[in-house]
Amino acid sequence: MSLNAQTLSHTIVAILDDKLAEDILLLDISETSPFADYFVIATATSDRQSQALVSALNEELRPQKVRPLHVEGERSSGWQ
């Protein structure tokens, strides 16, 4: 099953909300961006929660063959 961009973005928001992410923001950038339709931003309150959010997204979206191209804010990225 393939998800369209709108359905996928709302699925991501629901997963993040279920895992208690904070400040979840869904931006529709389809009118201004040539490379994306939606942008999802969320806040984790700890490194452990951040890792849990990424894991939950990967696990729950795997059946639809959805993988992130990049994850920002991982400890290994040096961004905090």
MODELLER restraints for C-alpha pairs under 7 A, 6 or more apart:
rsr = mdl.restraints
at = mdl.atoms
rsr.add(forms.Gaussian(group=physical.xy_distance, feature=features.Distance(at['CA:1:A'], at['CA:64:A']), mean=5.79, stdev=0.5))
rsr.add(forms.Gaussian(group=physical.xy_distance, feature=features.Distance(at['CA:2:A'], at['CA:64:A']), mean=6.13, stdev=0.5))
rsr.add(forms.Gaussian(group=physical.xy_distance, feature=features.Distance(at['CA:5:A'], at['CA:37:A']), mean=6.61, stdev=0.5))
rsr.add(forms.Gaussian(group=physical.xy_distance, feature=features.Distance(at['CA:9:A'], at['CA:38:A']), mean=6.56, stdev=0.5))
rsr.add(forms.Gaussian(group=physical.xy_distance, feature=features.Distance(at['CA:12:A'], at['CA:57:A']), mean=6.97, stdev=0.5))
rsr.add(forms.Gaussian(group=physical.xy_distance, feature=features.Distance(at['CA:15:A'], at['CA:57:A']), mean=6.70, stdev=0.5))
rsr.add(forms.Gaussian(group=physical.xy_distance, feature=features.Distance(at['CA:16:A'], at['CA:53:A']), mean=6.45, stdev=0.5))
rsr.add(forms.Gaussian(group=physical.xy_distance, feature=features.Distance(at['CA:19:A'], at['CA:53:A']), mean=6.53, stdev=0.5))
rsr.add(forms.Gaussian(group=physical.xy_distance, feature=features.Distance(at['CA:21:A'], at['CA:42:A']), mean=6.16, stdev=0.5))
rsr.add(forms.Gaussian(group=physical.xy_distance, feature=features.Distance(at['CA:21:A'], at['CA:43:A']), mean=5.73, stdev=0.5))
rsr.add(forms.Gaussian(group=physical.xy_distance, feature=features.Distance(at['CA:21:A'], at['CA:44:A']), mean=5.46, stdev=0.5))
rsr.add(forms.Gaussian(group=physical.xy_distance, feature=features.Distance(at['CA:22:A'], at['CA:42:A']), mean=5.95, stdev=0.5))
rsr.add(forms.Gaussian(group=physical.xy_distance, feature=features.Distance(at['CA:22:A'], at['CA:43:A']), mean=4.92, stdev=0.5))
rsr.add(forms.Gaussian(group=physical.xy_distance, feature=features.Distance(at['CA:22:A'], at['CA:44:A']), mean=6.31, stdev=0.5))
rsr.add(forms.Gaussian(group=physical.xy_distance, feature=features.Distance(at['CA:23:A'], at['CA:42:A']), mean=5.51, stdev=0.5))
rsr.add(forms.Gaussian(group=physical.xy_distance, feature=features.Distance(at['CA:23:A'], at['CA:43:A']), mean=5.73, stdev=0.5))
rsr.add(forms.Gaussian(group=physical.xy_distance, feature=features.Distance(at['CA:24:A'], at['CA:41:A']), mean=5.74, stdev=0.5))
rsr.add(forms.Gaussian(group=physical.xy_distance, feature=features.Distance(at['CA:24:A'], at['CA:42:A']), mean=4.34, stdev=0.5))
rsr.add(forms.Gaussian(group=physical.xy_distance, feature=features.Distance(at['CA:24:A'], at['CA:43:A']), mean=6.83, stdev=0.5))
rsr.add(forms.Gaussian(group=physical.xy_distance, feature=features.Distance(at['CA:25:A'], at['CA:40:A']), mean=5.70, stdev=0.5))
rsr.add(forms.Gaussian(group=physical.xy_distance, feature=features.Distance(at['CA:25:A'], at['CA:41:A']), mean=5.10, stdev=0.5))
rsr.add(forms.Gaussian(group=physical.xy_distance, feature=features.Distance(at['CA:25:A'], at['CA:42:A']), mean=6.29, stdev=0.5))
rsr.add(forms.Gaussian(group=physical.xy_distance, feature=features.Distance(at['CA:26:A'], at['CA:38:A']), mean=6.85, stdev=0.5))
rsr.add(forms.Gaussian(group=physical.xy_distance, feature=features.Distance(at['CA:26:A'], at['CA:39:A']), mean=5.89, stdev=0.5))
rsr.add(forms.Gaussian(group=physical.xy_distance, feature=features.Distance(at['CA:26:A'], at['CA:40:A']), mean=4.69, stdev=0.5))
rsr.add(forms.Gaussian(group=physical.xy_distance, feature=features.Distance(at['CA:26:A'], at['CA:41:A']), mean=6.62, stdev=0.5))
rsr.add(forms.Gaussian(group=physical.xy_distance, feature=features.Distance(at['CA:27:A'], at['CA:38:A']), mean=5.51, stdev=0.5))
rsr.add(forms.Gaussian(group=physical.xy_distance, feature=features.Distance(at['CA:27:A'], at['CA:39:A']), mean=5.07, stdev=0.5))
rsr.add(forms.Gaussian(group=physical.xy_distance, feature=features.Distance(at['CA:27:A'], at['CA:40:A']), mean=6.34, stdev=0.5))
rsr.add(forms.Gaussian(group=physical.xy_distance, feature=features.Distance(at['CA:28:A'], at['CA:37:A']), mean=6.01, stdev=0.5))
rsr.add(forms.Gaussian(group=physical.xy_distance, feature=features.Distance(at['CA:28:A'], at['CA:38:A']), mean=4.63, stdev=0.5))
rsr.add(forms.Gaussian(group=physical.xy_distance, feature=features.Distance(at['CA:28:A'], at['CA:39:A']), mean=6.62, stdev=0.5))
rsr.add(forms.Gaussian(group=physical.xy_distance, feature=features.Distance(at['CA:29:A'], at['CA:36:A']), mean=6.82, stdev=0.5))
rsr.add(forms.Gaussian(group=physical.xy_distance, feature=features.Distance(at['CA:29:A'], at['CA:37:A']), mean=5.21, stdev=0.5))
rsr.add(forms.Gaussian(group=physical.xy_distance, feature=features.Distance(at['CA:29:A'], at['CA:38:A']), mean=5.41, stdev=0.5))
rsr.add(forms.Gaussian(group=physical.xy_distance, feature=features.Distance(at['CA:29:A'], at['CA:39:A']), mean=6.92, stdev=0.5))
rsr.add(forms.Gaussian(group=physical.xy_distance, feature=features.Distance(at['CA:30:A'], at['CA:36:A']), mean=6.25, stdev=0.5))
rsr.add(forms.Gaussian(group=physical.xy_distance, feature=features.Distance(at['CA:30:A'], at['CA:37:A']), mean=3.96, stdev=0.5))
rsr.add(forms.Gaussian(group=physical.xy_distance, feature=features.Distance(at['CA:30:A'], at['CA:38:A']), mean=6.51, stdev=0.5))
rsr.add(forms.Gaussian(group=physical.xy_distance, feature=features.Distance(at['CA:44:A'], at['CA:50:A']), mean=5.15, stdev=0.5))
rsr.add(forms.Gaussian(group=physical.xy_distance, feature=features.Distance(at['CA:58:A'], at['CA:67:A']), mean=6.75, stdev=0.5))
rsr.add(forms.Gaussian(group=physical.xy_distance, feature=features.Distance(at['CA:73:A'], at['CA:79:A']), mean=5.27, stdev=0.5))
rsr.add(forms.Gaussian(group=physical.xy_distance, feature=features.Distance(at['CA:73:A'], at['CA:80:A']), mean=6.00, stdev=0.5))
